[in-house]
Amino acid sequence: MSVLAILIPVSLFLGGIGLLAFVWAVRGRQFDDPEGDAARMLSDDWDDRPRPD
């Protein structure tokens, strides 16, 4: 039972770190356009070269 006294706070701490990382990613606008990223990944058009406008 003494192991639970260590594991419960450690798991709460790691869960809090995961929650903070998720909130940081949401505020950093990481999840704004997932459909657009998926479409760009599957297309054969390479956008990494400069466009001659």
C-alpha positions as CSV (number, residue, x, y, z in Angstrom):
1,M,0.0,0.0,0.0
2,S,2.9,2.4,0.5
3,V,3.6,2.2,-3.2
4,L,0.2,3.8,-3.9
5,A,1.4,6.8,-1.8
6,I,4.1,7.3,-4.4
7,L,2.3,6.3,-7.6
8,I,-0.9,8.4,-7.2
9,P,1.0,11.8,-6.8
10,V,3.4,10.8,-9.7
11,S,0.5,9.9,-12.0
12,L,-1.4,13.1,-11.1
13,F,1.8,15.1,-11.8
14,L,2.3,13.5,-15.2
15,G,-1.4,13.9,-16.0
16,G,-1.1,17.6,-15.2
17,I,2.0,17.9,-17.5
18,G,0.0,16.2,-20.3
19,L,-2.9,18.6,-19.7
20,L,-0.7,21.6,-19.8
21,A,1.0,20.4,-23.0
22,F,-2.5,20.0,-24.6
23,V,-3.6,23.4,-23.5
24,W,-0.3,24.9,-24.9
25,A,-0.8,23.2,-28.2
26,V,-4.4,24.4,-28.5
27,R,-3.4,28.0,-27.7
28,G,-0.5,27.7,-30.1
29,R,-3.1,27.0,-32.9
30,Q,-1.8,23.5,-33.6
31,F,-5.2,22.1,-34.4
32,D,-6.7,24.8,-36.6
33,D,-6.9,23.0,-40.0
34,P,-6.4,19.2,-39.7
35,E,-8.4,18.6,-42.9
36,G,-6.2,20.9,-44.9
37,D,-3.0,19.3,-43.7
38,A,-4.3,15.9,-44.6
39,A,-5.2,17.0,-48.1
40,R,-1.8,18.7,-48.6
41,M,0.0,15.5,-47.4
42,L,-1.9,13.3,-49.9
43,S,-1.5,15.6,-52.9
44,D,1.2,15.1,-55.5
45,D,1.7,18.9,-56.0
46,W,5.0,20.0,-54.3
47,D,4.6,23.4,-52.8
48,D,8.2,23.8,-51.5
49,R,9.5,25.5,-54.6
50,P,9.1,29.3,-55.2
51,R,6.2,30.3,-57.4
52,P,7.0,32.5,-60.4
53,D,4.4,35.2,-59.9
